[in-house]
Amino acid sequence: MDVGRGEDDPMLVVNLTPLIDVMLVLLTLLIIMLPLRSNMVKVDMRGGHGDLIAPIVNLGADFDGTMQWNGAWIDRATLNCYFREASQADPRPETHLNPNKLAKYDIIAKVLADAQRNGVNKLGFTGLDQYMQ
C-alpha cells in the first residue's frame, strides 16, 4: 500500500510477510485435517433385524496355558467345543480374550488358531491396559 507522499514524508508500506506466514500455517493445518474427517466409520444404530443382543464371553488365558471361560477353568479340548458351539449360536457371542501379562505368545496364538478353525469370527482383546504400565 503506497500512500501519496511528499518529498519528506516517510513511505508507508504494509509488511505482508506475517500475513503470508499465518496463511501458510492455516493452509497446512487444513490439508492435514481434511483426510482425518474422511476416514469416519458410519455405523447404523437403528434396531435392525430382531434387535438381538450378542452375548459376551470372557475368555482368560493364563501364563501357564490354562484358560477361563466366563470364570470357569477349562482345558483346550473343552475350549474347542465351546468355540464350535459359539460359532453355531444365534446370535453369535462376542468373545473377549483377556491374556495374562506373562502369557507366552505361543499360548495366545493357539487360542486364536482354535477360534479361527472353529468358525469364531467375533473375537477381540481386552485388558490391554496392563501392558501400558
N, C-alpha and C positions, 0 to 999 in steps of 0.2 A: 504494500500500500504506500503510495507515494503522494504526499500532500503538497500542493503548490507551495513553494517556499521562495523566500527572497534570497539574496546573496549571503547573508549572515545567519539565516535560520538553520537549525540542525535538521538533518534529513531523518524523517520518521519512516522506518521500515519494520513490518511485523516479522518476528522471528518464527518461522514455520517449523523448525526442527522439533521442538517439543510436541507440537500437534501431530506431526508425522510419526513420531515415536509412539505416541499414545494410540494412534490409528493402527499401526503395525501390531502392537500388543493385542488390541481388541480383535483384529483380524485373525491373529494366531490362535487366540482363545476360541474364536468362533469355529475355526477349522478343526480344532481338537475336539470340541464338544459336539459337533454335529454327528459324527459316527456313533457316539455313545447313545444318542437318542434313537437311532435307527435299529439298535440291537435289542429292542424290547421284546419280551415274550408275551404274547397275547394268550390269556387264559380265559376260557369260557366258564364263568362261575354260575351259570344257570343250572337248574336241577338235573337235567339230563334224563337218562332212561332209568327209572325206578328209584332214583335217589339212594342207591346202595352205598353205604359207607364201608370201605375196606377195613377189615380188622388189622391190627398191628401186632406183629410177632417180634418180641425182643429176643434176639439170639446173641448170647455172650460166648466169647472164645477166650479161654484162659491160657496162661503161658505154658501149661503142661499138656495142652491139647484137648482138655475136657471142654465140653460145650454145655450151655444152658439154654433151654427152650422155654421162654417165659418163666424163668426162675427154677425150672426143674432140670437136674443134671441128666444128660443123655450121652450115649456113645455115638459113634459115627454112623453105624448101621441104622439106628433109630432116627438120626438126623436125616438120612436119605429117605426114609419112609415119610417123615414129616414134610420134607420138601416135595415128594410126589403128591401127597395129599393137598398141600398148599397150591400146587400148580393146577390141580383139578377143581379146586373150590370156586364157588361163585358167590360173591366177588373174591377175586384173588387177594390174599392178605399182603400187606406191605411188611417185608422183613427188614428189621433194623439190626444190623450187625454191629456189636459193640466189642471190639477186640481189646484185650488187656494190653497195657503199655509194654509189657515184657513178652508178649506173644511173638513167636517167630513168624516170619513171612510165609514159611512153608505151610504152617497150620492154616493161616488165613487163605492162602492160595488154594488149598484143598477144599475148604468150605465153599469158596467161590466157584470152583470147578464142579463140586457136587450140586450146587444150586443151579448152575447152567445146564448140567447134564439132565437134571430132573425137571427142567422147564420153569424154574422160578425166575421171573423177569422183573419183579418189583423188589429190589434189594438195595439198601443204602447203608452208609456207615453213620454211626452216632458215637458220641463220646470222644470226638477228635480233639476236644479242648485239653485233654490230658497230655497231648503231645506238644502243646504250645508253651508248656512251663519249662 
